[in-house]
Amino acid sequence: MVRGSAGRPGAQFVSEIKRVVELVSNHPERFPTKHVEIRCAQARRFPYSVFFRPEVNRVVVLAVFHARRNPAVWQARA
Protein backbone atom coordinates (compact mmCIF):
# COMPACT_ATOMS: atom_id res chain seq x y z
CA MET A 1 0.00 0.00 0.00
CA VAL A 2 1.37 3.43 -0.97
CA ARG A 3 0.24 6.51 0.90
CA GLY A 4 1.38 10.09 0.61
CA SER A 5 1.83 11.50 4.10
CA ALA A 6 5.03 11.37 6.13
CA GLY A 7 5.52 8.29 8.29
CA ARG A 8 3.36 6.15 6.07
CA PRO A 9 4.72 3.28 3.97
CA GLY A 10 4.52 5.16 0.66
CA ALA A 11 6.40 8.19 1.95
CA GLN A 12 8.99 5.94 3.60
CA PHE A 13 9.47 4.03 0.35
CA VAL A 14 9.96 7.23 -1.67
CA SER A 15 12.38 8.56 0.94
CA GLU A 16 14.42 5.33 0.86
CA ILE A 17 14.61 5.28 -2.95
CA LYS A 18 15.70 8.94 -2.96
CA ARG A 19 18.40 8.04 -0.44
CA VAL A 20 19.65 5.20 -2.65
CA VAL A 21 19.64 7.39 -5.78
CA GLU A 22 21.63 10.08 -3.97
CA LEU A 23 24.12 7.46 -2.79
CA VAL A 24 24.62 5.99 -6.27
CA SER A 25 24.93 9.50 -7.71
CA ASN A 26 27.76 10.29 -5.32
CA HIS A 27 29.54 6.91 -5.39
CA PRO A 28 28.47 4.79 -8.39
CA GLU A 29 31.66 2.73 -8.29
CA ARG A 30 30.67 1.26 -4.89
CA PHE A 31 27.95 -0.88 -6.45
CA PRO A 32 28.36 -4.14 -8.37
CA THR A 33 28.00 -4.37 -12.11
CA LYS A 34 25.06 -6.61 -13.00
CA HIS A 35 24.92 -6.42 -16.78
CA VAL A 36 27.51 -4.75 -19.06
CA GLU A 37 27.58 -1.12 -17.75
CA ILE A 38 24.56 -1.46 -15.46
CA ARG A 39 25.01 -1.42 -11.70
CA CYS A 40 22.65 -2.25 -8.88
CA ALA A 41 22.05 -0.82 -5.40
CA GLN A 42 19.77 -2.43 -2.81
CA ALA A 43 17.29 -0.45 -0.73
CA ARG A 44 17.64 -1.14 2.99
CA ARG A 45 14.09 -1.11 4.27
CA PHE A 46 12.26 -2.46 1.23
CA PRO A 47 12.90 -5.45 -1.06
CA TYR A 48 13.74 -3.20 -4.03
CA SER A 49 16.83 -2.60 -6.13
CA VAL A 50 17.81 0.48 -8.11
CA PHE A 51 19.39 -0.40 -11.45
CA PHE A 52 21.42 2.42 -12.95
CA ARG A 53 24.02 3.26 -15.57
CA PRO A 54 26.80 5.67 -14.55
CA GLU A 55 27.65 8.37 -17.07
CA VAL A 56 30.23 11.17 -16.99
CA ASN A 57 28.43 13.67 -14.74
CA ARG A 58 25.29 11.77 -13.78
CA VAL A 59 23.67 8.39 -13.31
CA VAL A 60 20.70 7.22 -15.32
CA VAL A 61 18.20 5.20 -13.28
CA LEU A 62 16.84 2.43 -15.47
CA ALA A 63 14.55 0.71 -13.00
CA VAL A 64 13.43 0.52 -9.40
CA PHE A 65 12.65 -3.13 -9.24
CA HIS A 66 11.14 -5.52 -6.68
CA ALA A 67 13.55 -8.28 -5.70
CA ARG A 68 11.09 -11.08 -6.50
CA ARG A 69 10.38 -10.01 -10.07
CA ASN A 70 11.99 -11.64 -13.08
CA PRO A 71 15.25 -9.79 -13.86
CA ALA A 72 14.65 -10.19 -17.59
CA VAL A 73 12.01 -7.45 -17.28
CA TRP A 74 14.46 -4.71 -16.23
CA GLN A 75 17.07 -6.01 -18.66
CA ALA A 76 14.63 -5.44 -21.51
CA ARG A 77 14.49 -1.77 -20.44
CA ALA A 78 18.25 -1.38 -20.71
Summary of the structure (lengths in Angstrom):
residues: 78
radius of gyration: 12.8
end to end distance: 27.6
largest distance: 38.2
contacts: 190
relative contact order: 0.16
helix: 36%
strand: 29%
